[in-house]
Amino acid sequence: MSSIIQTIQQAASRAMHTTYGVEIAAETIVIQETKKEFDGDFTLVVFPFARFRLGKPEIIGETLGRVLVELVPEIEDFNVIKGFLNLSLKADWWVSFFANAVQDEQYFTTNIGEGKTVVVEYCSPNTNKPLHLGHLRNIILGYSVTEILKANGYTAIPTCLFNDRGTNISKSMYSWQQDGNGDTPESTGLKGDKLVGKYYVDYSVKLAEEVAQLLDTGMDRKEAEKAAPSSQAIQEMLIKWEEGDPETRELWETMNGWVYEAYKDTFQRLGVEFQQFYYESKVYQRGRETVQEGLERGIFFKDDAGSVVVDNSDVKLDKKVLLRSNGTSLYITQDLAIAADKYNEFHMDKSIYVVGDEQNYHFQVLFAVLKKLQKPYAEGLFHLSYGMVDLPSGKMKSREGTTVDIDDLVEEVKQKAKEETQRLGKTEGMTEAELDQLYEVLGMGGLKYFLAKVDPKKRMLFNPEESVDLQGHTGPFIQYSSTRIASLVRKQAELDLPSYTAELALEDPLNEGERSLIKRLFQYKALLQEAAHTYNPALIANYAYELARDFNRFYQGPKILQAEKPNTSSFRFALSAFTGKALKEALSLLGIAVPDRM
């Protein structure tokens, strides 16, 4: 479908040679979509030709435009704005493109990743608290990147790492030992992750009280935090766990079990499945073996305190402790082992870590260490770093209990979707069960889309009420556009219209709404590929919104199913139906469902 761009590039290359005697490789000629404020379909950027000193870019553009109209039959007209040559294609080309696209069963996929395997690790929670809004952005990014890669022909493998041991889970365990009184999810009526998270918050409160008491004795804060009884108890618990103390291990397994069951429910509601789970508790020993390997090879060294350290000054990074002096491991210790596990199991070409930007330095160090160890997969590692999510009330903090749990958030946006739908009076003839399902789909769509539409690198502010606005830049607006098309499809079945085929002659000239919609559909494959190359679901999310917006403008124009000429109705219906397919495909890559009715 991008052959027209290649045709223009090749023609421009020939034109530069025959007109100016300059050799320019066709693939280096920049052609982009014409900006909305200018006339044209594609724009050839003339500025790079200035290096040949052929004259003003405007003059070169005028000359090239006249030659291209002669060389490329599909070009109808051109105009030049400074160093930009805007080219307009004939309406017949756009109609022909659309006719071919409708017949192409593989139109919404590409094969650029065929034969390549990518492992995508995302979510990766600590098992001491419920999944929260920050995790949700992670999950949406990870899920969407995986689906986008699959749509481009890659073998994409979603994985999840459970950080299921260490300081944080020990805090919940210790707090439960002190004040739990045998509480369980069943006895309290709380989901397991909420119960464990409650004791994590309680620990922080108790520790703060202990530190305050020590500060009153004249001890400085750093000493007080280390000397506090709760802090000392956690260090003892960590050592007991690594030594395999039966009582410690039994409590650990019980509380983690509560959390896994709770996570399973949340994942299911989000429509997320993982092909492989990794557990820190199962790999940390092998991580230590990897550290020992580096120590024996002289890549790592022991510092004066007895900790194993790597010196990364050669790559402009600081020294990093890989194993504590008491033998306990750190996050990076496990990551060394898991990187090997992924490669041994999947022989991936690329391994993507979806983790917030507060861990940028961690992954710089991890990747540098694996390169020093000369691991065969070290060059294929990528950190998909993303910005944090804030609420109108400010930053979330797990230890202070100010996070917003995913389960609570889903219920909130579902309720807001219900209120918005009822306000607009769009619930006639639907049963209570159908309405409940509709509110769930709209709420989830609003939630996922709001998080997906922002470039991953950007920090963002989440507004639950804004996310379900049926008229805004939201998931429900796109979902509503899709259901409007579904309604057209149902109505079309009642009419005796000729089937649309490439041979069906249009009886009316292509109008602006039709042309804009076809041009937007033309963009799909290129954007799908770009989203895969850049690991950026926001490209797909914003494309879906623009497509929905273009469709609604088209829908408000001349009649679709009851045009004066039957062939015109068939064409407009086919264009509507194909747009509906594109919307569903795009939304599915983001994990967003589309209701049949709204």
Disulfide bonds with the S-S distance in Angstrom:
none
